[in-house]
Amino acid sequence: MNISGNTVFIPGGTSGIGLALALELQARGNTVIVGGRRAALLERISAEHPGLGIVPVDTTDADSIDSAAKEVLARYPDLNVLVTMAGIMRVEDWHQPGSFLASAEAVVTTNVLGSIRLIAAFIEHLRAQPDATIITVSSGLAFAPLAATPSYNASKAAIHMLSESIRLQLADTSVKIIELEPPSVRTALLPGQEDDERAMPLDEFISEATGLLAAQPEAKEIQVERVKFLRYGEARGDYDQVVTALNASGPHGPRSCARRGRDSGVHHRSH
């Protein structure tokens, strides 16, 4: 993927990694459109960041995705990059179905089915472009699980394998598949994460990730250094130690998160 001169749609780009990536790509000479559910937030983002396009979309709703795709393509016929950024992460306690089933269904609907529906809505248009890219967003937790967030871990593992698979299928087209694999980043994805010193500062993540996109235009996976501890534990042969270290401490360790999941059913959007 070339780092400039694109027209990019980022559903789920109204906060966190999505918005930061949108602004960085805009600064690098791309036309960028962000999508989200809340009209007031979209209008505020548009006012604060002149030139940034906005389109309403609810990635849990198939009809909303179809409507958004039609609007994006009508307004931006040169669209050649789709970033399937929208996602949620929930703390869950799997001891009883009443404490996790609804949460798990919501996570899978948003993170997995939402991405599939977005790709389905844009794939024919992207295939018709001379050079197009789909950027999927998985996570370091696709490769090593955080005990408190089973559905999120599984959804991101699904996104990883989906990316691997459709890359093979689309090898005969102009569409590239790039998988962005964030580590823990200081966003509001979970309570306490914005202030967690163990998480990577958002600006540092965006700078390193876009630097990799620019330096490695043929890359299949964008991996900042911090995510490699999780990404390659199994290949290195220290997977068990990685999982132990990941779950040993912090605001989302297994005990505190299981308790919080029972008490509050925390739900946050955006990566």
N, C-alpha and C positions, 0 to 999 in steps of 0.2 A: 504494500500500500504506500502510495506517495503521501507525505505528511501535509501537503498543501494543495490547493486547487480543487478540492472536492466539495460536494454538497452532501451534508451529513445530517441524518435524522437520529436523535437520541431520545427515544421514549424512556421515561424515568430519569430525565436529565434536569429535574428541578431542584435538586439538592445533592449534597455529598459528592461522591466521585463523579456522578453523572454531570452535574452542573460545572464542577471544576474542569472536567475533561472538555465540556462544550466550550467554555471560555478559552481554554488553552488552544483548542483547535481553531476557534475563531481568530485568535491572535496570530496563528500561523498561516492565515490566508485561506481559510475554508469558509464556505457558507454553512451555517449551523442552525438547525431547527431542534428545539427541545419539546418534548411532550410530557404531559402530566394530567392528573385528574382535576386539580383545583384551579378554576378559572382565575380567581383573584391572585393566586400565587404566580400563575403564568403572566398575567398582566403586570405584576410588580417586577418580575424578572425582565420582561420586555422593556419596561421603563428604565430600569437600572442598567441595562446592557444593550444600548442601541445597536441595531443590526442583527440581533439574535432573534431568529424566528420562533414562533410558538404555535403549537397545535394541541388542542385538548385530546386526551386519550386515556382510557382506563384499560390497562393491559390485562385485567381479569375478565373483560367483557368482549366477546368475539365481535359483536356488532360495532362496538366502539373502535376496535382495531381496524375493521374494514372501513369505517367512516373516516378515521384518521388517515389511513393509507390513501384513500381517494383525494382527501384535501391536500396532503403533502405532495402527491404526484401532480395534482392540478396546479398548485402554486410553485412547485419546484421540480419541473420536468427533467432537470439535469441530475437529480438525486442519484448518487452512486455509492453511498456508504450508509449502512444501517448498523447502529449499535444497540443491541438488545440489553439495555442497562437495567430496566425496571426489575426490582426484586424486594423481597421482604425476608426478615430473619426473626424467628420467634424462639424464645426459651420454652422448652417443653419437658413435662414429666411423664414418662411412658409407663408408669406403674399401673395406670388405669385408663381405659379409652376415653372416658369423659374429660380427662385432663390434657389429651393431646390430639384427638381425632380431628376436631374442627380446625385446629391450628395447622396440622399436617396437610389437610386438604387445601387450605388457603395458600400455604407455601408452595405446594406443587402446582396449583393452578396459576399462581403469579410467576414463579421462577422458571418452571418448565413449560407448561402449556402456553403461557404468555409468550415466551420466546418462540415456540413452534408456530403459534398463530401469526406473530409478527413476520417471521421469515416467509410463511405461506402468503401473506398479504403483499410482500414486496419482491418475491423471487423472480416472477416473470419480468417485471420491469428491470431488475438488476441484471438478469441474464441478457437483456437487450443492450446493455451498456458496454462500451469497449473495454472498460476497466472498472470493476466493482468489487466491493468488500463488505462482508458481514463480520462484525466484531461481536463475538459472544463474550459473556462475562461469567466466569466460573469463580473459583476461590481457592486459596490454599487448603481450605477445609474440604475440598473435593478429594484430597489425597491423604489427609490425616484428620480424624473426627474430633470435634469438640463435643464432649459428652452432653452438654446442656442443649444442643441444637440439632437433634437427629435429622429432622426433615430438611433443614437448610443444608446440612452436609450432603445428604442424599440428592437433593435437587441440584447441587453444584457438581456432584459426580456425574449426574445425568447430562448436564450441560457439557461437561468435558467429553463424554463419549459421543454425544450428539455432534459436537464440533468435529471430532475425529472422523465420524461416519459420513457426514454430509460433505466434508472436504474431499473424501474419496469419490463420492457420487458426482460432485460438481467439478471434478478435475478437468472435464472436457468442456468447461464453460469459461467465461471471463470473470467469474465470481471467485474471489479468494475468501477463505475462512480464517480469521485470526481469533485466537482465544486469549482474552485478557484474564490474568490470574492474580487478583489482589491478595496480599496478606491482610492481617488486621490493620485497618487504617482508621485514623481518628475522625470518625463520622458519627452520626446519631443512629447508626444501624442497630445498636443495642444500648441500653442505659449504661452510662459510665464510659463508653468507648471513646467519646470525644476527648476525655481528659485522661485516658489511660496512657501512661508514659511508655508502656510496652508496645503500643500500637504505633504504626508509622505515621508521621505527620502528613496530612493530606497534600500539602503543596509539594513535599518531597516525593510522594508517590507519583503525582501527576507529572512532575518534571522528569523523573527517571523513566516512567512508562512511555511518555511521548518521545523522549530521547531515544528509547529503544525502537519505537516505531519508525523514527526518522533514520536511524542507523542501520536497521535491519528490515528493509522493505519486503523481504521474502519470508520473514519469520512466521511460523505457524502459531507460536505461543509467546506472549509477552510476559516475561517473568522478571520482576525486580529482584534484587539480591535477597531481600528479606523473605520472599516466599519460597526460596529454594530449599530451606530447611524442611518445610512441609512437603513440597513437591517431590523431592527425591529421597525421602526417608526409606522407602521400600527398596529403591534401586541401590542405595548405599548399604543396606542391610541393617539399619538402625531404626526401623519403623516403630518398634515397641518403645524405644527410648523417646522418639519424637512425640508419640501419643502421650506418654507419661508426662513429658515436659509441658506439652500444650495444655494439659488438664490439671497441672499441679497447683496453680495459683491464679490470682487475678480475680476481677469482679465477676467473671463468668465461669469460675471453677465449678465442678459438679455439684457440690453441696449447696452453695449459694444460689446457683442457677435453678436447680431443681426446686428449691424452696420458693424462689421468685416466680417460677413458672406456675406453681400451685396457687400462689397468692394473687397474681396479677394478670397472667396471660399476656405479657408484654408483646407489643406489635409495633415495629418500626419499618417504614419504607425507606428505600434508597440504599445504594451500596456505599 
